[in-house]
């Protein structure tokens, strides 16, 4: 080893040893902190809220009365307000008696088998909410980002007003506005209002990322495209935007990861996302530490999967 090459003083495996030592120290620190807390850990309570082996509940489709068949293998729910009836056959155990009054959502029977627990259902709602918001936010952000660099003064002013207005107010306040005001005026469901709030909020940050990406592309690219006969929209679409997308991908990935985490704020609405499901499980198990560690791991699963996908996309685009 030459003196001019100090970087090779530590062999590559030495850095992995250092990483393992740091992680082990952090793990021991967490363990020591947990030991100092006067708390009884009950991890055995958590699995049933992730995957349930008790079966799946059959719920009443509306308010009404239960009528059991003579053979006990089927039942009907007769609506309290209309003449509508719903027959239910696939169940293993009845939870309601003949003639019982039930309300919409009440459990009236059970099906045996494996069913998703409330945390998995919350994770699924968070995934749907985040995926739809991501798509709409990307569209809004691209349009607003193009407006930020447009030659039209009105487009620039409108885009700048949107970006500054959204970035200057908290997301939680915007969720309340969309849910209580916009949702009431436009008769939106809680899910639609949540998607709209997250899309508009994230779209403002995506717009700035798109603007920065476009401005990072050398001006000569646009001039060369125009000299070849392309119109301004064609040059922007086929020449500038693809390059801007490559430059902006890491920042976009970070913003989309923030979107997944920000989706936890919709728990203040009538939506049982992962965070709200975690609160409900805590109230049932009285095990807050175990539940919130599990919820954090599930959020990490979503954000980690997105990070891996973006890194693979970056490598693929680098070879194009």
C-alpha positions, 0 to 999 in steps of 0.5 A: 500500500502506497502512502499516497493511497490512504483510502485503502487503509481500511479494507472494505469488510472493515466498513461493514464491521463498523456498520454492524457495530454501530447498529448493534450499539443502537439496538442495545441502546433501545433494549436498555431504554426498554428495560428501564421503562416500567412496562410489561410487553405483550407482543402476543396480542398483536398478531391477531390484529394483523392476521386473524384466524377467528374468521370473518364477520358477516355484517348487516347490509342495512338497518333491519330485522334478522330472520333465521331459516328453519335449518339454521343454514341461512338467514335474511335481513329485512330492511327496517324502512323498505321492503328490501331483503338480503339472503345470506347463506355462507356462514358457519356461526350465527351471532344474532337471534331470530327477530333481532333488530340489527343496524348497518355494520353490526356483526350477525354471523361468522365465517371460519378461516383466515381473515385480514386484521384491522391493521392490514385493512388500515394498511390497504386503505393507506396504500389506496389513498397514497397511490391515488393521491400520488397519481393526481399530485403528479399530474397537478405538479407537472401542470403547475410546474410547466406554468411556473416556467411558461412565457404567459404571465397569467400562467406564471402568476396562477401557478405561483399563487397556487404553490405559495398558498398551498405550501404556506398553510399546514396540511392538517388545516387543508384536510379540515377545509377539504373535509368540512367545507369543500366536501360538504359543498360538493358532497364528497365522501371522506375518502375523496376529500382525503385524496383531494387534500393530499393531491393538492398539497403534494402537487404544490411541492411536485410543481417546484421539483418539476420547475427546478428540473426543467431549469436544470436542463441546458437552454441549448436543448430547447433551442436545438429542438426548436431549430429542428422544427419542433414547436415549443410544446413538442420540444418540452414534451419530447426533449426537455421534460424527459431530461428534467424527469431524470434529474428530478427523480430522487426529489420526486421519490422523497416527496412521494415518501412524504406523501405516504407518511402525510396520509396518516393525517387523514385519520382525523377524518372518518377514514380507518387508515393505518394510523386510526386502525392503530389507535383502535387496536391500542384501545382494545389491547392496552399495548401502545408500544407494541402497536405503534412499533408494528404500525411504524414497521408497516409504514416502513414497509411501504416507504421502503418498497417505494425507495427500492422501486425508485432506485431500480428506475434510476438505474434503468434510466441511467442506461437509456 
